Amino acid sequence: MSSVAAPSKQAIKSLYHNMLRSSQSFSSYNFREYFERRTKETFRAMQNETDPNKLRDMYSDALKESTSLRRGAIVNQLYGGWKVAVEVPEKPEEILERGNN
């Protein structure tokens, strides 16, 4: 067994907020919703974990995923994309605007 301590609740909470922020920065609606949902599911599983070794491994995996998520959000913002129907405002003349946030 490894002697490395499990991450603190504050470290987990901080990582959770960083990943949520990264998820919400996607300009593409589908990516934004998917990664936000996935982040919440991941951290719910971490919240219910009682084994410190498993928790440490889950935290480590989430850290790696956080880095990838940030890079993915930046790339997605660069290329934007068309808005999907759920994002389209009520005015018909604004339908074909690109989703660059």
Sequence and secondary structure as in RCSB ss.txt:
>XXXX:A:sequence
MSSVAAPSKQAIKSLYHNMLRSSQSFSSYNFREYFERRTKETFRAMQNETDPNKLRDMYSDALKESTSLRRGAIV
NQLYGGWKVAVEVPEKPEEILERGNN
>XXXX:A:secstr
        HHHHHHHHHHHHHHHHT SSHHHHHHHHHHHHHHHHHHHH   HHHHHHHHHHHHHHHHHHHHHHHH
HHHH  B  GGG  S GGGTT B   
